[in-house]
Amino acid sequence: MEIDFEPLSPYERYKLMASLIVPRPIALVTTVGPSGVVNAAPFSMFNMLGEDPPILMLSVNRLQDGRLKDTATNILANGEFVVHLCDEGMTEQMHACGDSLPFEVSELVHTGLHAVPSHTVAPPRIVEAPVAFECVLHEKLETDSRIIFIGRVQWLSARDGLIDDKKWRVRLQDYHPVGRFGASFYVKTAARFAVGGNVQQATAIDEI
């Protein structure tokens, strides 16, 4: 099958790309609104871009009437946000953060997630998340359908015991983030395998 993207509608392109470019990591992003309300929203168009400087990408779609989502509005206003990776234990709460709520209602209250102050930015980090990256806006790119935020990581908070701070290795055997698959499906990341080497070398995937 060969498909010309030019005649396809944006929604048809979205369905194909979002169902084929999988699995995608999920960013649960906290921002702070003008009245101090903490917003939390999940985005799967997200990834790491580089380490020097340490930057990541978050793509936030516009609403159908062209309005901006709360996350985009808040980042544009103050240039700060916290990106969390979500593991299996908080999947339901992460998904519920995508519910449509009034601007003055915090998704953290709605889902029962808990916040603690960040070290370098105003938006708090979520206690239940295994990983949190505190970011400031480094650059942005606007298209007709989205605003793409490039965030510069200033601080990393991780669940106790997850990182060996002598070797700077992640104990992957204790890290089980969920990913976004096509449509409304998610995937677990517990089934892992190594390529090449012997069986003993294969266990090194637990300490990359």
MDTraj code that builds the backbone (N, CA, C; nanometers):
import mdtraj as md
import numpy as np

residues = "MET GLU ILE ASP PHE GLU PRO LEU SER PRO TYR GLU ARG TYR LYS LEU MET ALA SER LEU ILE VAL PRO ARG PRO ILE ALA LEU VAL THR THR VAL GLY PRO SER GLY VAL VAL ASN ALA ALA PRO PHE SER MET PHE ASN MET LEU GLY GLU ASP PRO PRO ILE LEU MET LEU SER VAL ASN ARG LEU GLN ASP GLY ARG LEU LYS ASP THR ALA THR ASN ILE LEU ALA ASN GLY GLU PHE VAL VAL HIS LEU CYS ASP GLU GLY MET THR GLU GLN MET HIS ALA CYS GLY ASP SER LEU PRO PHE GLU VAL SER GLU LEU VAL HIS THR GLY LEU HIS ALA VAL PRO SER HIS THR VAL ALA PRO PRO ARG ILE VAL GLU ALA PRO VAL ALA PHE GLU CYS VAL LEU HIS GLU LYS LEU GLU THR ASP SER ARG ILE ILE PHE ILE GLY ARG VAL GLN TRP LEU SER ALA ARG ASP GLY LEU ILE ASP ASP LYS LYS TRP ARG VAL ARG LEU GLN ASP TYR HIS PRO VAL GLY ARG PHE GLY ALA SER PHE TYR VAL LYS THR ALA ALA ARG PHE ALA VAL GLY GLY ASN VAL GLN GLN ALA THR ALA ILE ASP GLU ILE".split()
xyz = np.array([
    [0.0837, -0.1188, 0.0000],
    [0.0000, 0.0000, 0.0000],
    [0.0879, 0.1247, 0.0000],
    [0.0537, 0.2194, -0.0833],
    [0.1232, 0.3479, -0.0895],
    [0.0207, 0.4580, -0.0648],
    [0.0511, 0.5527, 0.0249],
    [-0.0468, 0.6546, 0.0635],
    [0.0124, 0.7938, 0.0441],
    [-0.0535, 0.8731, -0.0356],
    [-0.0168, 1.0132, -0.0565],
    [-0.0798, 1.0960, 0.0558],
    [0.0007, 1.1613, 0.1366],
    [-0.0523, 1.2375, 0.2494],
    [-0.1206, 1.3673, 0.2068],
    [-0.0884, 1.4172, 0.0902],
    [-0.1374, 1.5496, 0.0509],
    [-0.2896, 1.5598, 0.0484],
    [-0.3637, 1.4645, -0.0107],
    [-0.5094, 1.4787, -0.0150],
    [-0.5798, 1.4392, 0.1141],
    [-0.5083, 1.3827, 0.2108],
    [-0.5726, 1.3404, 0.3347],
    [-0.6066, 1.4596, 0.4229],
    [-0.7123, 1.4451, 0.4999],
    [-0.7480, 1.5486, 0.5971],
    [-0.6511, 1.5418, 0.7151],
    [-0.6385, 1.6508, 0.7923],
    [-0.5526, 1.6458, 0.9116],
    [-0.5900, 1.5323, 1.0065],
    [-0.7203, 1.5057, 1.0232],
    [-0.7618, 1.3997, 1.1135],
    [-0.7205, 1.2627, 1.0606],
    [-0.7306, 1.2428, 0.9289],
    [-0.6879, 1.1149, 0.8712],
    [-0.5379, 1.0950, 0.8884],
    [-0.4598, 1.2020, 0.8711],
    [-0.3149, 1.1925, 0.8939],
    [-0.2862, 1.1603, 1.0399],
    [-0.3605, 1.2274, 1.1292],
    [-0.3409, 1.2042, 1.2728],
    [-0.3670, 1.0579, 1.3074],
    [-0.4781, 1.0030, 1.2563],
    [-0.5120, 0.8644, 1.2888],
    [-0.4018, 0.7687, 1.2440],
    [-0.3473, 0.7913, 1.1255],
    [-0.2432, 0.7028, 1.0748],
    [-0.1143, 0.7183, 1.1542],
    [-0.0699, 0.8417, 1.1728],
    [0.0583, 0.8644, 1.2398],
    [0.0531, 0.8233, 1.3867],
    [-0.0565, 0.8581, 1.4555],
    [-0.0660, 0.8291, 1.5986],
    [-0.0833, 0.6808, 1.6262],
    [-0.1302, 0.6041, 1.5282],
    [-0.1466, 0.4606, 1.5468],
    [-0.0263, 0.3803, 1.4984],
    [0.0603, 0.4431, 1.4194],
    [0.1761, 0.3730, 1.3665],
    [0.3053, 0.4080, 1.4401],
    [0.3169, 0.5312, 1.4845],
    [0.4380, 0.5725, 1.5559],
    [0.4152, 0.5455, 1.7037],
    [0.4335, 0.4211, 1.7422],
    [0.4028, 0.3732, 1.8764],
    [0.5090, 0.2723, 1.9205],
    [0.5221, 0.2447, 2.0491],
    [0.4557, 0.3154, 2.1590],
    [0.5235, 0.4504, 2.1849],
    [0.4477, 0.5434, 2.2404],
    [0.5021, 0.6746, 2.2714],
    [0.5022, 0.6959, 2.4228],
    [0.6071, 0.7562, 2.4771],
    [0.6042, 0.7888, 2.6198],
    [0.4981, 0.8937, 2.6474],
    [0.4477, 0.8940, 2.7678],
    [0.3414, 0.9873, 2.8060],
    [0.3957, 1.0872, 2.9068],
    [0.3782, 1.2144, 2.8769],
    [0.4157, 1.3204, 2.9695],
    [0.2906, 1.3678, 3.0430],
    [0.2920, 1.3605, 3.1743],
    [0.1876, 1.4218, 3.2554],
    [0.2446, 1.5546, 3.3031],
    [0.1893, 1.6639, 3.2536],
    [0.2506, 1.7954, 3.2685],
    [0.1729, 1.8812, 3.3670],
    [0.2441, 1.9368, 3.4644],
    [0.1825, 2.0324, 3.5556],
    [0.2268, 2.1740, 3.5197],
    [0.1298, 2.2635, 3.5242],
    [0.1536, 2.4065, 3.5046],
    [0.0693, 2.4812, 3.6074],
    [0.0914, 2.6115, 3.6178],
    [0.0141, 2.6932, 3.7111],
    [-0.0564, 2.8043, 3.6338],
    [-0.1881, 2.8174, 3.6574],
    [-0.2664, 2.9200, 3.5911],
    [-0.2540, 3.0547, 3.6601],
    [-0.3135, 3.1581, 3.6014],
    [-0.3000, 3.2943, 3.6552],
    [-0.3571, 3.3111, 3.7953],
    [-0.4539, 3.2285, 3.8329],
    [-0.5122, 3.2386, 3.9666],
    [-0.4451, 3.1443, 4.0661],
    [-0.3394, 3.0738, 4.0215],
    [-0.2681, 2.9825, 4.1093],
    [-0.3162, 2.8393, 4.1049],
    [-0.4173, 2.8099, 4.0233],
    [-0.4676, 2.6733, 4.0109],
    [-0.3651, 2.5873, 3.9383],
    [-0.3376, 2.4695, 3.9922],
    [-0.2437, 2.3767, 3.9297],
    [-0.3172, 2.2914, 3.8273],
    [-0.2703, 2.2960, 3.7045],
    [-0.3263, 2.2155, 3.5964],
    [-0.2366, 2.0950, 3.5723],
    [-0.2968, 1.9805, 3.5435],
    [-0.2206, 1.8596, 3.5073],
    [-0.2874, 1.7954, 3.3869],
    [-0.2096, 1.7660, 3.2841],
    [-0.2660, 1.7100, 3.1613],
    [-0.1669, 1.6141, 3.0967],
    [-0.2172, 1.5022, 3.0397],
    [-0.1289, 1.4045, 2.9742],
    [-0.1139, 1.4340, 2.8244],
    [0.0076, 1.4116, 2.7751],
    [0.0374, 1.4298, 2.6329],
    [0.1303, 1.3176, 2.5872],
    [0.0953, 1.2527, 2.4757],
    [0.1806, 1.1456, 2.4249],
    [0.2653, 1.1900, 2.3070],
    [0.2450, 1.3110, 2.2574],
    [0.3364, 1.3648, 2.1572],
    [0.4464, 1.4376, 2.2336],
    [0.5416, 1.3564, 2.2798],
    [0.6423, 1.4023, 2.3739],
    [0.7642, 1.3124, 2.3625],
    [0.8837, 1.3726, 2.3803],
    [1.0047, 1.2912, 2.3841],
    [1.1255, 1.3762, 2.4202],
    [1.2354, 1.3078, 2.4442],
    [1.3649, 1.3719, 2.4676],
    [1.4232, 1.4167, 2.3339],
    [1.4880, 1.5334, 2.3325],
    [1.5517, 1.5819, 2.2107],
    [1.7029, 1.5854, 2.2189],
    [1.7579, 1.6042, 2.3367],
    [1.9032, 1.6104, 2.3482],
    [1.9452, 1.6322, 2.4919],
    [2.0789, 1.6222, 2.5137],
    [2.1312, 1.6315, 2.6496],
    [2.2207, 1.7529, 2.6725],
    [2.2616, 1.8242, 2.5680],
    [2.3507, 1.9376, 2.5864],
    [2.3121, 2.0506, 2.4909],
    [2.2139, 2.1337, 2.5287],
    [2.1485, 2.1388, 2.6594],
    [2.0472, 2.0251, 2.6746],
    [2.0074, 1.9948, 2.7992],
    [1.9078, 1.8891, 2.8207],
    [1.7686, 1.9407, 2.7848],
    [1.7166, 1.8982, 2.6722],
    [1.5891, 1.9507, 2.6245],
    [1.4943, 1.8364, 2.5900],
    [1.3660, 1.8654, 2.6051],
    [1.2609, 1.7715, 2.5666],
    [1.1521, 1.8460, 2.4912],
    [1.0688, 1.7723, 2.4209],
    [0.9660, 1.8303, 2.3353],
    [0.8282, 1.7898, 2.3835],
    [0.7392, 1.8874, 2.3851],
    [0.5994, 1.8644, 2.4205],
    [0.5127, 1.9322, 2.3155],
    [0.4283, 1.8551, 2.2482],
    [0.3420, 1.9077, 2.1430],
    [0.1982, 1.9135, 2.1942],
    [0.1424, 2.0353, 2.2030],
    [0.0086, 2.0555, 2.2587],
    [-0.0846, 2.1009, 2.1471],
    [-0.1882, 2.0226, 2.1210],
    [-0.2808, 2.0565, 2.0126],
    [-0.3758, 2.1682, 2.0531],
    [-0.4189, 2.2445, 1.9539],
    [-0.5217, 2.3462, 1.9757],
    [-0.6581, 2.2777, 1.9798],
    [-0.7522, 2.3395, 2.0494],
    [-0.8882, 2.2886, 2.0512],
    [-0.9544, 2.3128, 1.9161],
    [-1.0681, 2.2493, 1.8931],
    [-1.1315, 2.2565, 1.7610],
    [-1.1695, 2.3982, 1.7217],
    [-1.2005, 2.4835, 1.8201],
    [-1.2357, 2.6221, 1.7869],
    [-1.1136, 2.7138, 1.7836],
    [-0.9946, 2.6540, 1.7910],
    [-0.8726, 2.7322, 1.7835],
    [-0.8175, 2.7787, 1.9169],
    [-0.8974, 2.7642, 2.0234],
    [-0.8488, 2.8058, 2.1550],
    [-0.7336, 2.7170, 2.2011],
    [-0.6567, 2.7688, 2.2950],
    [-0.5447, 2.6940, 2.3488],
    [-0.5877, 2.6127, 2.4695],
    [-0.5255, 2.4982, 2.4873],
    [-0.5470, 2.4222, 2.6089],
    [-0.4821, 2.4951, 2.7271],
    [-0.5270, 2.4610, 2.8465],
    [-0.4749, 2.5277, 2.9662],
    [-0.3236, 2.5135, 2.9764],
    [-0.2721, 2.3968, 2.9440],
    [-0.1275, 2.3751, 2.9518],
    [-0.0524, 2.4739, 2.8647],
    [-0.0960, 2.4898, 2.7404],
    [-0.0290, 2.5825, 2.6492],
    [-0.0425, 2.7263, 2.6972],
    [-0.1627, 2.7630, 2.7419],
    [-0.1842, 2.8985, 2.7918],
    [-0.0903, 2.9303, 2.9075],
    [-0.0767, 2.8364, 2.9986],
    [0.0063, 2.8590, 3.1165],
    [0.1551, 2.8650, 3.0825],
    [0.2006, 2.7785, 2.9928],
    [0.3426, 2.7812, 2.9554],
    [0.3763, 2.9106, 2.8836],
    [0.2878, 2.9551, 2.7964],
    [0.3117, 3.0815, 2.7268],
    [0.3143, 3.1989, 2.8237],
    [0.2368, 3.1900, 2.9312],
    [0.2278, 3.3004, 3.0261],
    [0.3494, 3.3100, 3.1163],
    [0.4013, 3.1946, 3.1606],
    [0.5106, 3.2021, 3.2591],
    [0.6332, 3.1189, 3.2252],
    [0.6269, 3.0388, 3.1192],
    [0.7455, 2.9677, 3.0718],
    [0.7962, 2.8570, 3.1607],
    [0.7083, 2.8004, 3.2457],
    [0.7518, 2.6957, 3.3364],
    [0.6557, 2.5776, 3.3340],
    [0.7107, 2.4559, 3.3452],
    [0.6267, 2.3366, 3.3520],
    [0.7079, 2.2199, 3.4055],
    [0.6373, 2.1182, 3.4554],
    [0.7027, 1.9982, 3.5062],
    [0.6476, 1.8788, 3.4292],
    [0.7372, 1.7979, 3.3749],
    [0.7011, 1.6797, 3.2981],
    [0.7230, 1.5554, 3.3838],
    [0.6164, 1.4765, 3.4001],
    [0.6235, 1.3526, 3.4780],
    [0.6085, 1.2332, 3.3857],
    [0.6832, 1.1271, 3.4135],
    [0.6598, 0.9979, 3.3501],
    [0.5714, 0.9161, 3.4431],
    [0.4805, 0.8400, 3.3854],
    [0.3788, 0.7695, 3.4643],
    [0.4001, 0.6193, 3.4580],
    [0.3912, 0.5546, 3.5743],
    [0.4041, 0.4100, 3.5750],
    [0.2667, 0.3440, 3.5879],
    [0.2673, 0.2117, 3.5927],
    [0.1414, 0.1378, 3.5890],
    [0.0489, 0.1737, 3.7047],
    [0.1057, 0.2028, 3.8211],
    [0.0243, 0.2290, 3.9385],
    [-0.0587, 0.3551, 3.9327],
    [-0.0254, 0.4473, 3.8422],
    [-0.0996, 0.5738, 3.8340],
    [-0.1633, 0.5946, 3.6967],
    [-0.1778, 0.4877, 3.6207],
    [-0.2323, 0.4999, 3.4850],
    [-0.3741, 0.5557, 3.4844],
    [-0.4603, 0.5054, 3.5710],
    [-0.5991, 0.5523, 3.5733],
    [-0.6057, 0.7011, 3.6065],
    [-0.5246, 0.7450, 3.7031],
    [-0.5251, 0.8857, 3.7407],
    [-0.4677, 0.9729, 3.6297],
    [-0.3619, 0.9252, 3.5648],
    [-0.3068, 0.9981, 3.4516],
    [-0.4112, 1.0172, 3.3433],
    [-0.4830, 0.9093, 3.3105],
    [-0.5856, 0.9170, 3.2062],
    [-0.6968, 1.0142, 3.2457],
    [-0.7347, 1.0132, 3.3730],
    [-0.8416, 1.1009, 3.4208],
    [-0.8010, 1.2467, 3.4197],
    [-0.6707, 1.2750, 3.4189],
    [-0.6248, 1.4139, 3.4086],
    [-0.6592, 1.4740, 3.2725],
    [-0.6970, 1.3892, 3.1777],
    [-0.7395, 1.4384, 3.0471],
    [-0.8871, 1.4724, 3.0396],
    [-0.9610, 1.4541, 3.1496],
    [-1.1031, 1.4893, 3.1517],
    [-1.1204, 1.6397, 3.1337],
    [-1.2294, 1.6788, 3.0741],
    [-1.2598, 1.8209, 3.0540],
    [-1.3129, 1.8801, 3.1839],
    [-1.2407, 1.9774, 3.2377],
    [-1.2771, 2.0404, 3.3636],
    [-1.2769, 2.1922, 3.3475],
    [-1.3500, 2.2622, 3.4312],
    [-1.3423, 2.4089, 3.4297],
    [-1.2006, 2.4553, 3.4610],
    [-1.1637, 2.5730, 3.4109],
    [-1.0281, 2.6243, 3.4262],
    [-0.9883, 2.6354, 3.5727],
    [-1.0859, 2.6637, 3.6592],
    [-1.0548, 2.6877, 3.8001],
    [-1.0485, 2.5598, 3.8834],
    [-1.0671, 2.4434, 3.8208],
    [-1.0622, 2.3162, 3.8925],
    [-0.9325, 2.2443, 3.8590],
    [-0.8582, 2.2042, 3.9610],
    [-0.7312, 2.1350, 3.9403],
    [-0.7536, 1.9867, 3.9157],
    [-0.6852, 1.9348, 3.8156],
    [-0.6914, 1.7910, 3.7869],
    [-0.6337, 1.7079, 3.9022],
    [-0.5447, 1.7673, 3.9795],
    [-0.4886, 1.6935, 4.0927],
    [-0.5961, 1.6651, 4.1967],
    [-0.6809, 1.7626, 4.2225],
    [-0.7929, 1.7421, 4.3143],
    [-0.8911, 1.6427, 4.2542],
    [-0.9176, 1.6562, 4.1259],
    [-1.0126, 1.5698, 4.0544],
    [-0.9703, 1.4235, 4.0588],
    [-0.8403, 1.3966, 4.0551],
    [-0.7912, 1.2590, 4.0450],
    [-0.7351, 1.2042, 4.1766],
    [-0.7189, 1.2899, 4.2751],
    [-0.6629, 1.2439, 4.4018],
    [-0.5120, 1.2337, 4.4034],
    [-0.4442, 1.2929, 4.3037],
    [-0.2986, 1.2984, 4.3042],
    [-0.2511, 1.4069, 4.4007],
    [-0.1287, 1.3938, 4.4474],
    [-0.0761, 1.4864, 4.5474],
    [0.0444, 1.5619, 4.4931],
    [0.0579, 1.6881, 4.5342],
    [0.1654, 1.7735, 4.4845],
    [0.2571, 1.8168, 4.5973],
    [0.3831, 1.8349, 4.5627],
    [0.4808, 1.8949, 4.6528],
    [0.5560, 2.0019, 4.5731],
    [0.6137, 2.1024, 4.6406],
    [0.6820, 2.2099, 4.5685],
    [0.8000, 2.1585, 4.4858],
    [0.8183, 2.2190, 4.3706],
    [0.9361, 2.1914, 4.2887],
    [1.0550, 2.2700, 4.3439],
    [1.1727, 2.2424, 4.2908],
    [1.2936, 2.3097, 4.3378],
    [1.3217, 2.4398, 4.2637],
    [1.2890, 2.4460, 4.1326],
    [1.3336, 2.5601, 4.0518],
    [1.2213, 2.6310, 3.9774],
    [1.1008, 2.5751, 3.9771],
    [0.9891, 2.6355, 3.9029],
    [0.8658, 2.6408, 3.9920],
    [0.7696, 2.7235, 3.9526],
    [0.6472, 2.7391, 4.0315],
    [0.5544, 2.6184, 4.0255],
    [0.5352, 2.5548, 3.9096],
    [0.4471, 2.4371, 3.9079],
    [0.5020, 2.3279, 3.9989],
    [0.4159, 2.2648, 4.0776],
    [0.4629, 2.1586, 4.1672],
    [0.4838, 2.0287, 4.0914],
    [0.5494, 1.9353, 4.1588],
    [0.5614, 1.8016, 4.1015],
    [0.4636, 1.7084, 4.1722],
    [0.4315, 1.5988, 4.1044],
    [0.3335, 1.5026, 4.1540],
    [0.4048, 1.3932, 4.2317],
    [0.3614, 1.3719, 4.3552],
    [0.4267, 1.2762, 4.4445],
    [0.4254, 1.1351, 4.3871],
    [0.3134, 1.0948, 4.3299],
    [0.2977, 0.9557, 4.2850],
    [0.3818, 0.9213, 4.1628],
    [0.4286, 1.0201, 4.0886],
    [0.5041, 0.9929, 3.9659],
    [0.6460, 0.9480, 3.9976],
    [0.6967, 0.8474, 3.9273],
    [0.8326, 0.8002, 3.9544],
    [0.9411, 0.8974, 3.9106],
    [0.9099, 0.9829, 3.8134],
    [1.0090, 1.0744, 3.7576],
    [0.9434, 1.2087, 3.7291],
    [1.0144, 1.3172, 3.7605],
    [0.9649, 1.4514, 3.7307],
    [1.0800, 1.5390, 3.6824],
    [1.0621, 1.6015, 3.5657],
    [1.1607, 1.6934, 3.5098],
    [1.1074, 1.8367, 3.5209],
    [1.1780, 1.9209, 3.5954],
    [1.1401, 2.0617, 3.6044],
    [1.1990, 2.1347, 3.4836],
    [1.1134, 2.2056, 3.4092],
    [1.1550, 2.2648, 3.2821],
    [1.1206, 2.4129, 3.2734],
    [1.2021, 2.4851, 3.1980],
    [1.1684, 2.6207, 3.1568],
    [1.1633, 2.6218, 3.0043],
    [1.0851, 2.7122, 2.9503],
    [1.0673, 2.7176, 2.8052],
    [1.1968, 2.7611, 2.7382],
    [1.2457, 2.6770, 2.6483],
    [1.3688, 2.7036, 2.5748],
    [1.3383, 2.7641, 2.4385],
    [1.2335, 2.7105, 2.3754],
    [1.1957, 2.7559, 2.2410],
    [1.0579, 2.7012, 2.2102],
    [0.9886, 2.7621, 2.1148],
    [0.8592, 2.7099, 2.0736],
    [0.8435, 2.7204, 1.9227],
    [0.7575, 2.6331, 1.8709],
    [0.7259, 2.6301, 1.7283],
    [0.5751, 2.6205, 1.7148],
    [0.5159, 2.7071, 1.6352],
    [0.3704, 2.7062, 1.6186],
    [0.3327, 2.6597, 1.4791],
    [0.2323, 2.5704, 1.4728],
    [0.1714, 2.5300, 1.3469],
    [0.0227, 2.5631, 1.3543],
    [-0.0497, 2.5336, 1.2476],
    [-0.1935, 2.5616, 1.2486],
    [-0.2660, 2.4819, 1.3561],
    [-0.2165, 2.3629, 1.3864],
    [-0.2891, 2.2746, 1.4776],
    [-0.2261, 2.2625, 1.6155],
    [-0.1007, 2.3062, 1.6325],
    [-0.0292, 2.2776, 1.7566],
    [0.0694, 2.3874, 1.7932],
    [0.1055, 2.3862, 1.9217],
    [0.2232, 2.4594, 1.9672],
    [0.3203, 2.3559, 2.0225],
    [0.4403, 2.3576, 1.9722],
    [0.5430, 2.2637, 2.0145],
    [0.6377, 2.3370, 2.1076],
    [0.6412, 2.2939, 2.2326],
    [0.7247, 2.3557, 2.3340],
    [0.8519, 2.2731, 2.3512],
    [0.9645, 2.3392, 2.3458],
    [1.0917, 2.2755, 2.3774],
    [1.1331, 2.3253, 2.5153],
    [1.1379, 2.2328, 2.6095],
    [1.1705, 2.2683, 2.7464],
    [1.3132, 2.2317, 2.7820],
    [1.3785, 2.3188, 2.8576],
    [1.5131, 2.2898, 2.9073],
    [1.5031, 2.2382, 3.0501],
    [1.5545, 2.1198, 3.0734],
    [1.5446, 2.0555, 3.2046],
    [1.6416, 2.1210, 3.3018],
    [1.5877, 2.1628, 3.4168],
    [1.6703, 2.2250, 3.5201],
    [1.6927, 2.1347, 3.6415],
    [1.6001, 2.0401, 3.6625],
    [1.6070, 1.9584, 3.7834],
    [1.5327, 1.8283, 3.7580],
    [1.5849, 1.7205, 3.8148],
    [1.5207, 1.5893, 3.8047],
    [1.4921, 1.5379, 3.9449],
    [1.3680, 1.4976, 3.9679],
    [1.3315, 1.4275, 4.0913],
    [1.2898, 1.2863, 4.0533],
    [1.3387, 1.1878, 4.1282],
    [1.3079, 1.0483, 4.0985],
    [1.2735, 0.9755, 4.2276],
    [1.1929, 0.8729, 4.2139],
    [1.1547, 0.7895, 4.3272],
    [1.2802, 0.7324, 4.3942],
    [1.2800, 0.7313, 4.5264],
    [1.3947, 0.6803, 4.6012],
    [1.4319, 0.5400, 4.5547],
    [1.5617, 0.5202, 4.5295],
    [1.6118, 0.3902, 4.4880],
    [1.6096, 0.3657, 4.3389],
    [1.5483, 0.4546, 4.2616],
    [1.5368, 0.4317, 4.1173],
    [1.6683, 0.4578, 4.0444],
    [1.7487, 0.5504, 4.0952],
    [1.8722, 0.5902, 4.0272],
    [1.9928, 0.5628, 4.1171],
    [2.0954, 0.5024, 4.0603],
    [2.2233, 0.4854, 4.1268],
    [2.3048, 0.6116, 4.0993],
    [2.3184, 0.6980, 4.2009],
    [2.3847, 0.8256, 4.1781],
    [2.5365, 0.8167, 4.1866],
    [2.5912, 0.6963, 4.1944],
    [2.7358, 0.6778, 4.1833],
    [2.7734, 0.6473, 4.0389],
    [2.6935, 0.5618, 3.9746],
    [2.7184, 0.5246, 3.8346],
    [2.6253, 0.5984, 3.7385],
    [2.5272, 0.6722, 3.7906],
    [2.4253, 0.7408, 3.7104],
    [2.3536, 0.6431, 3.6177],
    [2.3122, 0.5320, 3.6773],
    [2.2342, 0.4335, 3.6044],
    [2.0951, 0.4236, 3.6652],
    [1.9993, 0.3993, 3.5800],
    [1.8615, 0.3790, 3.6249],
    [1.8400, 0.2302, 3.6485],
    [1.7817, 0.1974, 3.7607],
    [1.7503, 0.0569, 3.7901],
    [1.6209, 0.0220, 3.7164],
    [1.6373, -0.0174, 3.5928],
    [1.5212, -0.0384, 3.5053],
    [1.4319, -0.1515, 3.5532],
    [1.4873, -0.2428, 3.6338],
    [1.4031, -0.3497, 3.6866],
    [1.2963, -0.2950, 3.7815],
    [1.3151, -0.1723, 3.8284],
    [1.2188, -0.1094, 3.9187],
    [1.1385, 0.0015, 3.8503],
    [1.1551, 0.0134, 3.7207],
    [1.0925, 0.1237, 3.6464],
    [0.9987, 0.0658, 3.5414],
    [0.8687, 0.0963, 3.5545],
    [0.7680, 0.0374, 3.4652],
    [0.6719, 0.1444, 3.4118],
    [0.7248, 0.2373, 3.3309],
    [0.6361, 0.3384, 3.2736],
    [0.5397, 0.2767, 3.1729],
    [0.4261, 0.3431, 3.1539],
    [0.3311, 0.3004, 3.0518],
    [0.3509, 0.3859, 2.9276],
    [0.3123, 0.3313, 2.8129],
    [0.3229, 0.4035, 2.6872],
    [0.1879, 0.4121, 2.6188],
    [0.1778, 0.5040, 2.5249],
    [0.0543, 0.5212, 2.4479],
    [0.0640, 0.4393, 2.3201],
    [-0.0396, 0.3598, 2.2939],
    [-0.0478, 0.2839, 2.1706],
    [-0.1552, 0.3491, 2.0845],
    [-0.1976, 0.2858, 1.9781],
    [-0.2979, 0.3448, 1.8914],
    [-0.4338, 0.3551, 1.9576],
    [-0.5174, 0.4458, 1.9071],
    [-0.6535, 0.4674, 1.9567],
    [-0.6486, 0.4946, 2.1075],
    [-0.7280, 0.4212, 2.1860],
    [-0.7319, 0.4437, 2.3305],
    [-0.6506, 0.3414, 2.4087],
    [-0.5585, 0.2747, 2.3417],
    [-0.4831, 0.1678, 2.4056],
    [-0.3519, 0.2186, 2.4651],
    [-0.3155, 0.1563, 2.5767],
    [-0.1870, 0.1802, 2.6398],
    [-0.1086, 0.0495, 2.6406],
    [0.0225, 0.0596, 2.6647],
    [0.1048, -0.0611, 2.6748],
    [0.1892, -0.0554, 2.8011],
    [0.2184, -0.1748, 2.8554],
    [0.3105, -0.1863, 2.9666],
    [0.4521, -0.2076, 2.9126],
    [0.5506, -0.1874, 2.9975],
    [0.6890, -0.1987, 2.9511],
    [0.7680, -0.3032, 3.0283],
    [0.6980, -0.3986, 3.0888],
    [0.7666, -0.4999, 3.1689],
    [0.8305, -0.6079, 3.0822],
    [0.7753, -0.6363, 2.9636],
    [0.8307, -0.7398, 2.8756],
    [0.9455, -0.6802, 2.7951],
    [1.0685, -0.7145, 2.8322],
    [1.1856, -0.6533, 2.7713],
    [1.2806, -0.7613, 2.7211],
    [1.3618, -0.7264, 2.6248],
    [1.4600, -0.8218, 2.5751],
    [1.5821, -0.7458, 2.5246],
    [1.6953, -0.8133, 2.5279],
    [1.8191, -0.7563, 2.4775],
    [1.8530, -0.8218, 2.3444],
    [1.9269, -0.7516, 2.2621],
    [1.9681, -0.8028, 2.1321],
    [2.1195, -0.8199, 2.1322],
    [2.1667, -0.9396, 2.0961],
    [2.3096, -0.9662, 2.0915],
    [2.3657, -1.0040, 2.2273],
    [2.4849, -1.0639, 2.2286],
    [2.5505, -1.1021, 2.3521],
    [2.4929, -1.2296, 2.4094],
    [2.5444, -1.2694, 2.5247],
    [2.4954, -1.3900, 2.5888],
    [2.3887, -1.3575, 2.6917],
    [2.3403, -1.4566, 2.7592],
    [2.2302, -1.4369, 2.8542],
    [2.2700, -1.3443, 2.9667],
    [2.3958, -1.3581, 3.0149],
    [2.4409, -1.2717, 3.1234],
    [2.4451, -1.1267, 3.0793],
    [2.4899, -1.1031, 2.9576],
    [2.4929, -0.9672, 2.9058],
    [2.3520, -0.9125, 2.8888],
    [2.2574, -0.9996, 2.8577],
    [2.1210, -0.9545, 2.8361],
    [2.0619, -0.8928, 2.9610],
    [2.1070, -0.9365, 3.0780],
    [2.0516, -0.8800, 3.2010],
    [2.0940, -0.7368, 3.2206],
    [2.1897, -0.6894, 3.1431],
    [2.2369, -0.5518, 3.1568],
    [2.1297, -0.4511, 3.1178],
    [2.0238, -0.4973, 3.0512],
    [1.9159, -0.4051, 3.0157],
    [1.8514, -0.3471, 3.1413],
    [1.8692, -0.4146, 3.2545],
    [1.8146, -0.3640, 3.3791],
    [1.8961, -0.2504, 3.4383],
    [2.0125, -0.2226, 3.3796],
    [2.0959, -0.1138, 3.4303],
    [2.1598, -0.0409, 3.3145],
    [2.0817, 0.0397, 3.2456],
    [2.1342, 0.1157, 3.1323],
    [2.1620, 0.2580, 3.1793],
])
top = md.Topology()
chain = top.add_chain()
for i, resn in enumerate(residues, 1):
    res = top.add_residue(resn, chain, resSeq=i)
    for name in ("N", "CA", "C"):
        top.add_atom(name, md.element.get_by_symbol(name[0]), res)
traj = md.Trajectory(xyz[None], top)
